[in-house]
Amino acid sequence: MTPHRDITDEEWQRVAPLLPELRPRSELRGRPLANTRSVLNGVLWVMYSGATWSAMPRKYPSYQTCHRRFKAWHESGVLKRVTDQLFGEASEELCNTMQARMRNHQLEEKQPAADGAVPATPATGYAPQSGTPAVFDYATSFKYAA
């Protein structure tokens, strides 16, 4: 597979009709919608590189936005049609690789640790020792001088 590059204007013209149109918010509050072409480029970067979503370069919209749209496009079949249009036969390998990554990630989330140990929390990486509470109590961890 060739290295990733952002899609060209000609490629964008071919795939733009395949992507669902996002409705602007009725209220004028909150962040404006991210550019769909930039989001697609970010999604394709993750698919090609095999990197995590949070490792996306800053030139793309936030990884949360890209991941959210990736999931919606994948579940609706839009992503498959887009990659078929862009990459032809090579899209099959790309989609299979991404699907395998998704399956592995889902299995990791559902399976408890094999040795019966308490798994580390994703946010902190902290795994409590046996016999200690699973929740760290910040207030009682320090002794205050009277």
C-alpha positions as CSV (number, residue, x, y, z in Angstrom):
1,M,0.0,0.0,0.0
2,T,1.3,3.5,-0.8
3,P,2.0,5.9,2.0
4,H,-0.9,8.2,3.1
5,R,-1.5,11.5,1.5
6,D,-4.4,13.9,1.8
7,I,-7.0,13.4,-0.9
8,T,-6.8,15.5,-4.0
9,D,-9.5,17.9,-5.3
10,E,-10.4,15.4,-8.0
11,E,-10.8,12.6,-5.5
12,W,-12.8,14.8,-3.2
13,Q,-15.2,15.6,-6.1
14,R,-15.8,11.8,-6.5
15,V,-16.4,11.0,-2.9
16,A,-18.2,14.1,-1.6
17,P,-21.6,12.9,-2.8
18,L,-21.2,9.7,-0.9
19,L,-20.7,11.4,2.5
20,P,-23.9,12.3,4.4
21,E,-24.5,16.0,4.7
22,L,-24.3,17.2,8.2
23,R,-27.0,19.7,9.3
24,P,-25.9,22.9,10.8
25,R,-26.9,23.4,14.4
26,S,-30.2,25.2,14.9
27,E,-28.6,27.1,17.8
28,L,-25.6,29.3,17.2
29,R,-23.8,28.0,20.3
30,G,-21.0,25.6,20.5
31,R,-18.2,24.7,18.1
32,P,-18.8,25.0,14.4
33,L,-18.9,21.7,12.5
34,A,-15.5,20.4,11.4
35,N,-14.8,20.4,7.7
36,T,-15.9,17.0,6.3
37,R,-12.9,16.7,3.9
38,S,-10.4,17.4,6.8
39,V,-12.2,14.8,8.9
40,L,-12.0,12.2,6.1
41,N,-8.3,13.0,5.6
42,G,-7.8,12.4,9.4
43,V,-9.7,9.1,9.3
44,L,-7.7,7.9,6.3
45,W,-4.5,8.9,8.1
46,V,-5.4,6.7,11.1
47,M,-6.4,3.8,8.8
48,Y,-3.2,4.0,6.8
49,S,-0.8,4.6,9.6
50,G,-2.2,2.1,12.1
51,A,-1.6,4.7,14.8
52,T,-4.0,5.5,17.6
53,W,-6.6,8.2,17.2
54,S,-5.0,10.4,19.8
55,A,-1.8,10.4,17.8
56,M,-3.3,12.2,14.8
57,P,-1.4,15.2,13.6
58,R,-2.8,18.6,14.5
59,K,-3.5,19.5,10.9
60,Y,-6.6,17.4,11.1
61,P,-9.7,18.1,13.3
62,S,-9.8,16.7,16.8
63,Y,-9.3,13.0,17.1
64,Q,-12.6,12.7,18.9
65,T,-14.5,14.3,16.0
66,C,-12.7,12.1,13.5
67,H,-13.3,9.0,15.5
68,R,-17.0,9.8,16.0
69,R,-17.5,10.3,12.3
70,F,-15.4,7.2,11.5
71,K,-17.8,5.1,13.7
72,A,-20.9,6.6,12.1
73,W,-19.5,6.2,8.5
74,H,-18.3,2.6,9.3
75,E,-21.6,1.5,10.8
76,S,-23.7,3.0,7.9
77,G,-21.4,1.5,5.2
78,V,-20.4,4.9,3.9
79,L,-16.7,4.4,4.7
80,K,-16.6,1.2,2.6
81,R,-18.1,3.0,-0.4
82,V,-15.7,5.9,0.0
83,T,-12.6,3.7,0.2
84,D,-13.8,1.6,-2.7
85,Q,-14.2,4.8,-4.8
86,L,-10.7,6.1,-3.7
87,F,-8.6,2.9,-3.7
88,G,-10.4,0.3,-5.7
89,E,-9.2,-3.2,-4.8
90,A,-6.7,-2.0,-2.2
91,S,-9.7,-0.7,-0.1
92,E,-10.5,-4.2,0.9
93,E,-7.2,-4.7,2.6
94,L,-7.5,-1.3,4.3
95,C,-11.0,-2.0,5.6
96,N,-10.1,-5.5,6.8
97,T,-7.1,-4.2,8.7
98,M,-9.2,-1.5,10.4
99,Q,-12.0,-4.0,11.2
100,A,-9.4,-6.3,12.8
101,R,-8.1,-3.4,14.9
102,M,-11.7,-2.6,16.0
103,R,-12.4,-6.2,16.9
104,N,-9.1,-6.4,19.0
105,H,-9.9,-3.2,20.8
106,Q,-13.5,-4.4,21.7
107,L,-12.1,-7.7,23.0
108,E,-9.5,-5.9,25.1
109,E,-12.3,-3.8,26.7
110,K,-14.5,-6.8,27.5
111,Q,-12.0,-9.3,28.8
112,P,-10.8,-9.2,32.4
113,A,-7.2,-9.8,33.2
114,A,-6.2,-13.4,32.7
115,D,-4.4,-13.7,36.0
116,G,-7.4,-12.3,38.0
117,A,-5.6,-9.1,38.8
118,V,-7.5,-5.8,38.7
119,P,-6.8,-4.2,35.3
120,A,-5.3,-0.7,35.2
121,T,-7.7,2.1,34.6
122,P,-7.2,3.6,31.1
123,A,-7.0,7.2,32.4
124,T,-4.3,6.7,34.9
125,G,-2.6,3.4,34.2
126,Y,-2.8,2.8,38.0
127,A,-3.5,-0.8,39.0
128,P,-4.3,-1.2,42.7
129,Q,-2.4,-3.8,44.7
130,S,-4.4,-6.7,46.1
131,G,-6.0,-5.7,49.4
132,T,-6.1,-2.0,48.6
133,P,-9.3,-0.2,47.5
134,A,-9.7,0.2,43.8
135,V,-10.5,3.9,44.2
136,F,-7.8,6.3,45.3
137,D,-9.0,8.6,48.1
138,Y,-6.9,11.7,47.6
139,A,-8.3,13.4,50.8
140,T,-7.2,10.7,53.1
141,S,-3.8,10.0,51.4
142,F,-2.2,13.0,53.2
143,K,-1.8,13.6,56.9
144,Y,-2.3,17.2,57.8
145,A,-0.4,18.9,60.6
146,A,-2.6,20.1,63.5
